[in-house]
Amino acid sequence: MPRRRPLEARPVMPAFALHVVRSAAPRGRRASAPRRLPRQRRSHAPHVGVLVERRYLAQAQPRGLVTALQSRGCRLRIVDPQASAFRLDDHAWLDGLDVVVARGRSWELLCLLAWAEARGLRTINRRASIGAVHNKAEMAVALEAAGVPMPRTFLGPPLRLAPRRRSVPLVLKPVFGDNGAGVRLLRNGVELERVTWPDTVALAQELVESEGCEHKLYGIGDRVWAIERRALFAPEGPRRPGPGPDAVPRAEAIEATPAERALALRCRRIFGLDLYGLDCLPSANGPVVVEVNDFPNYTAVPSASERLADFVLEGACSPLEQHP
């Protein structure tokens, strides 16, 4: 049976389409010894691999990035890491790629990203960088160790997080939460005592008074944009994403302050991120970092998809840096 090659997205395709790479090697063929993929400048259009979990396919990114790359004539290979099995001695799904961009945090995606790096490919973001912010507890430890301003933070079983008779509300978070799922506001010790929690531990942060707004700092390399939006737990109560009277209002682009830019770049260096976002709350003492994320949606950032495409193509054409 002839070898089935990975399918590729054609630049002329009008819409974002998913092509699952199947990596089973043909019967009777001996697996080749591991080799590092050659890095050389190519005369043809760059070949970009996009690792993306199915849950992100309908979101602004990487959909916008894919469309921007297609419009520039790039060849694309879209891989859903949860849609197929991969044989570890068959590297066909990586053949010909110049760069791999990852959107997701599943263990399957992280493993494929590590595989691509072991084969010598440039990746955006790198596996270690995504892993560094995947676990919110470890992320908070890294921020605290680096002296980044953040709310007072606790880790442990919910009933042991803080004294029962406390006056400052706590925001309770799952250690491996995503997109705000499972976040709870506990206004006092009584609510903390009665809370039911699905995990044995939780991350908790004291609520920062922010006059009802929060700033989202988006970064692409060393460029930073600021977006203002209503805080999740504003004084009048939580605002839920989605349609309806309690929906979060449209985000608005604002000018990032020098302190916010410096803070974003500092967090970029701590975690080694290329595509990143910070959830920040303004305070009397300056911005406070609540969370750092990899490859966000870049909501309300002007020309975000084109800027992302510029960054990815620059990475595809530049020499691969050596990482430890």
SVG drawing of the C-alpha trace seen along z (x, -y; Angstrom):
<svg xmlns="http://www.w3.org/2000/svg" viewBox="-30 -55 52 61">
<polyline fill="none" stroke="black" stroke-width="0.4" points="0.0,0.0 1.5,-3.4 2.4,-5.7 -0.3,-8.2 1.1,-11.7 -0.2,-14.4 -2.9,-16.6 -2.1,-20.3 -4.3,-23.4 -4.3,-25.1 -3.8,-28.9 -6.8,-29.4 -9.2,-27.8 -11.9,-30.3 -12.4,-29.0 -10.4,-27.5 -10.4,-23.7 -9.0,-20.9 -6.8,-18.2 -5.9,-15.4 -2.4,-14.0 -2.2,-10.2 1.2,-8.9 1.0,-5.2 4.0,-3.9 3.4,-1.4 3.8,2.3 7.1,4.0 9.1,0.8 11.8,0.5 11.6,-2.6 14.4,-5.1 16.8,-6.2 16.1,-9.5 17.6,-12.5 17.3,-16.2 15.4,-18.0 17.6,-20.2 17.3,-23.9 17.9,-25.8 16.3,-28.8 13.9,-27.6 13.0,-29.3 9.3,-28.3 6.7,-29.8 7.2,-28.9 5.5,-25.7 3.8,-26.3 2.5,-23.6 -0.3,-24.6 -0.9,-22.3 -4.4,-23.2 -6.9,-21.5 -10.4,-21.1 -11.9,-23.4 -10.0,-26.4 -11.0,-25.9 -13.9,-28.3 -12.0,-31.0 -10.5,-34.1 -7.0,-32.5 -5.5,-30.6 -8.4,-31.0 -7.3,-34.5 -3.6,-33.6 -4.4,-30.7 -6.5,-33.0 -3.7,-35.6 -1.1,-32.9 -3.3,-31.5 -3.7,-34.9 0.1,-35.2 0.4,-31.9 1.9,-30.0 1.5,-26.2 -0.2,-25.0 -0.5,-21.7 -3.2,-21.8 -2.8,-19.1 -5.4,-18.2 -3.2,-16.3 -6.3,-14.7 -7.7,-13.3 -5.3,-10.6 -2.6,-8.2 1.1,-8.8 3.8,-6.3 6.9,-7.7 9.4,-6.4 7.4,-7.9 8.1,-11.6 6.2,-12.2 3.8,-14.7 6.9,-17.0 8.4,-16.6 9.0,-19.9 7.8,-22.2 9.7,-25.4 8.0,-26.3 5.3,-24.9 2.8,-27.2 0.8,-25.7 -2.5,-26.7 -3.6,-24.6 -2.4,-23.0 -3.5,-19.4 -0.9,-16.7 -1.2,-15.4 -0.3,-18.8 2.6,-19.3 4.0,-15.9 3.8,-16.6 5.4,-20.0 8.3,-18.4 8.6,-15.9 8.9,-18.8 11.6,-20.4 13.5,-17.1 13.6,-17.0 15.1,-20.5 12.1,-22.5 11.4,-26.1 8.2,-26.2 6.0,-29.1 5.5,-29.0 8.0,-26.5 6.8,-23.5 8.6,-24.5 7.0,-28.0 3.5,-26.7 4.1,-24.2 5.4,-27.0 2.0,-28.7 -0.2,-25.6 0.0,-24.9 -1.3,-28.0 0.3,-27.2 3.7,-26.8 3.1,-30.0 2.2,-31.9 5.4,-30.5 7.5,-31.8 5.9,-35.2 6.3,-35.5 10.0,-34.4 10.7,-37.0 9.1,-39.7 6.3,-40.4 3.4,-42.4 0.5,-40.1 -2.4,-39.6 -1.7,-37.7 -2.0,-34.1 -2.7,-30.8 -2.4,-27.2 -3.9,-24.2 -7.3,-22.5 -10.0,-25.2 -10.8,-24.9 -7.2,-25.5 -6.5,-28.4 -7.0,-31.2 -8.6,-31.9 -12.3,-31.3 -13.1,-34.8 -11.5,-36.8 -12.7,-40.1 -11.0,-40.1 -12.9,-38.1 -11.0,-35.3 -11.0,-34.3 -10.8,-30.5 -9.2,-28.9 -8.5,-25.4 -4.8,-24.7 -5.3,-23.6 -8.2,-25.9 -8.7,-27.6 -10.8,-30.4 -12.2,-31.3 -13.8,-27.9 -14.4,-27.0 -13.4,-30.3 -15.3,-31.2 -15.6,-34.3 -15.9,-33.7 -16.8,-36.9 -16.2,-35.7 -15.1,-32.9 -18.6,-31.4 -18.7,-30.9 -15.1,-29.5 -16.2,-27.0 -19.2,-25.8 -17.6,-25.7 -17.5,-22.4 -14.5,-21.9 -13.8,-19.1 -10.0,-18.9 -8.0,-18.3 -6.2,-21.7 -7.0,-25.1 -5.3,-28.4 -6.8,-31.4 -6.0,-35.1 -7.3,-38.0 -9.6,-40.2 -8.0,-43.4 -10.1,-46.6 -9.9,-47.9 -13.0,-50.1 -14.6,-47.5 -12.1,-47.3 -9.2,-45.1 -6.4,-45.5 -5.4,-42.7 -1.9,-43.1 -1.3,-41.2 2.3,-40.5 3.7,-39.4 7.4,-39.2 8.5,-42.5 5.4,-44.4 2.7,-45.0 -0.9,-46.2 -3.4,-47.1 -7.1,-46.4 -9.5,-47.6 -12.6,-45.6 -14.9,-45.1 -13.4,-43.0 -14.9,-39.5 -15.7,-40.3 -16.7,-44.0 -18.2,-45.7 -21.8,-45.1 -21.1,-41.4 -19.6,-39.0 -20.2,-39.5 -20.5,-36.3 -19.2,-35.9 -21.7,-35.4 -24.9,-37.0 -27.5,-38.4 -27.7,-41.2 -24.8,-39.9 -22.5,-39.6 -19.0,-41.2 -19.0,-44.5 -16.8,-44.8 -13.1,-45.3 -11.6,-48.6 -8.1,-49.3 -6.2,-51.8 -2.6,-53.0 -0.4,-50.8 1.5,-52.6 5.3,-52.3 4.8,-50.3 2.4,-47.9 4.8,-47.4 7.7,-46.8 5.6,-44.3 4.5,-42.4 8.1,-42.1 9.3,-41.0 6.7,-38.2 7.7,-37.3 11.3,-36.8 10.3,-34.8 8.4,-32.2 10.2,-32.5 6.9,-33.3 6.6,-34.7 2.8,-34.9 1.3,-35.8 -1.3,-37.7 -1.4,-39.1 -4.6,-39.6 -3.8,-42.7 -5.7,-44.9 -4.8,-48.5 -4.1,-49.5 -2.9,-52.5 0.6,-51.0 0.6,-50.2 -0.6,-47.2 -1.0,-43.8 -0.6,-40.6 -3.4,-38.1 -2.4,-35.6 -0.2,-34.9 -1.4,-33.0 0.1,-31.6 -1.2,-32.4 -4.5,-34.3 -7.2,-35.5 -5.8,-39.1 -9.3,-40.5 -9.5,-44.1 -5.8,-44.3 -5.6,-46.1 -4.6,-43.9 -3.8,-41.1 -3.9,-38.3 -1.6,-40.1 0.8,-40.9 0.8,-37.2 1.5,-36.1 4.4,-38.6 5.9,-37.1 5.4,-33.5 6.9,-34.1 9.9,-35.9 10.5,-32.9 10.2,-30.5 12.9,-32.3 15.4,-33.1 18.1,-30.7 17.0,-28.4 18.2,-29.6 19.8,-27.1 17.7,-26.4 18.9,-24.5"/>
</svg>
